[in-house]
Amino acid sequence: MSRTLSITWKIIGDLMKVSRLEFLIYIFLVVPAGLAPSVVVKMVENFSINPIYIAVLGLFIFLDSLVYPITSLVSGNIMDRYTAFMVNRLMDKVNDIKMLNVFENQDVYRSLESVRKWGDIIPSEFLNLSYSIIRNTLTLAGILFVLFGLHPAIPILILTGLIPYAMVRRKFYEST
């Protein structure tokens, strides 16, 4: 677990080095994307025929549909910069090697092939996964808040029902 956190912070640090502004925009877009569903549900719950109210509701629905294409575009830009950054870093490391016989070693060759194969996929998956985790957590929190307004026991029952699922899922990932 600590190794995973260490790698996570390393990737975040590298992403911040490569494109700080785009990475912050990417993270900033998660908040409205995560909270929009619960805001829409809350607004529909208190629905009135006020034109301003309808316009705000439409704006939230429209913004929610815009977030995904924008995050995809920003994510692509970040990954292009990150890939170039990693290629330069790898080339610098290779240039530091003084003896060519190192490249004849099968383990070194496999490591370089692994970096070449997975180097641009893993950070992209990291960005997509972290976006999904943050967005889904915010959506869950918002919906639980709305449900809490209906009856305080509903969110507690839902969260209690998630505990066995989380335990089984953790056990599954530990075994793979």
N, C-alpha and C positions, 0 to 999 in steps of 0.2 A: 504494500500500500504506500509506504514512504517513497519507494522507487517511482511509482506512478505519479505521485505528487511532485517529486523532483523533476521528472520529465515534463510534466504539465507546466510547471513554472518556467522551465527552460524554454519550451516552445512559446509560451506567452511572452517571455523576454525577447526572444528572437523576432517574433511577430511585431512587437513594439519597436524594435530596432529598425526593422525593414520598412514598415509603413504605419507609423504611430497614428496619424490622423484617420486613415481608412479603417484601422483596427478599432479605434474608439467609435467611429461612426457605426461600424458593424455591431459592436456591443450595444451602443445607444439604441439601435433599431430593434433590439430584442425587447425592450421594455414596452413600447406601444403594441408590438406584435403579441406579447404575452398577456397584456391586460385588456386588449380590445374585446375579446369574447365576453369577459365578465362585465365590462362596461356596457356592451350592447345588451346583454341579458338584463342588467339592472335598468337600463333605459327602457327596454320593452316592458319590463315589469311595471314601471311607473308611467306608461305611455299616455300621452295626451295628444290632442289634435293641434297643438301649437306648431306653426310652421318652422319656427326656430328650432324647436325640439326635434322635428323630423329632419331638418337640415343637418343638425349635429349628429344625429343617429346615422344618416347617410354618409356623412364625412368619416365617421369612425369605421363604417363598413368599407368605404372606399380606401381609406388609409391602410386598413388591414390587408386588402388585396394588393396594394402597392408595395408593401414591405418585402415580400418574398422576391420579386424581381430585382429590387434595389439591393437586397442583401446578396443575391446571387452575383450581381455585377461587381459589388465591392469585394466579395469573397474571391472572385476570379482575379481581380487586380492584385489583391493581397497574395494569392498563391503564385502569380507570375513573378512578383518581386521576391517572394520567399524562395522560390525555386532558383532564381538567379543568385540569390544570396548564398544558398546552400551549395550550388555548383562552384561558386567562387571560393567558398570556404573549403570545399573538398579539394579543389585544384591547388589551393595554398598548402594544404596538408600533404598532397602528393608531391608537390615541388620541394617540400622540406626533406623528403626521403632522398638520401644521397646515393644509395646503392640500388641498382636495378634488379639484383637478385631477389629483393624483397617481393617483387611482383610475380616471381615464379612460384612463390609459396601459395599453395592451394587455399589456405585459410584466408589469406589477404585477398586473393582473387574473389572468393565467395563473399567476403565482406563488402568489397567494392561493388560487386554485382547486386548485392542486397540493397545497398545505398542507392544505386542507380535505379533499381526497380521500384523501391518503396519510398524513396526520398521525397517525391512530390505528392504521393498519395496520402501518407500519414498526416501531414499538417492539414491537408484539405479535409480529411475525415475528422480531424480534431476540431477544426472550425465548425463544420456542420454539426457534429455531435454536441459541442458546447452550446451552440446556438439553440439546438433542439432542447437540451436539458434546461437551459435558462428560460426559454419561452414556455415550455411545458410546465415548469415549476411555477412561473408567474401566472399562467392560465389556471392551474390547479388552485393556487392560493386565492385568486380572484373569485373563482367559482365557489370555492369553499366559503369565502366571505359572504357571497350572495346567499348561499344555502344556510349559513348561520343566521341570516336575517329571517329565514322562514322558521327555523327551529334550531336551537343550539346543539341538539344531539345529532343532527344529520351529518355535519362534517366529522364529528368524532367517530361515528359509525363507519363512515367511508374510510377514514384514515386507519381505523382498527382493521377493517377488511383488507387493507393493502399490506399489512404486516406479514401475513403468511406468503403472499405473492413475492414480496421483497426477499424473504428468507429463502424461498425456493430458487428464485432467480440468482441470488448470491451463491448459493450452493452449486448451481449449474455452472456459473462462470468460474468458480474455483476449481471445478473438475475438468474444465477444458483448457 
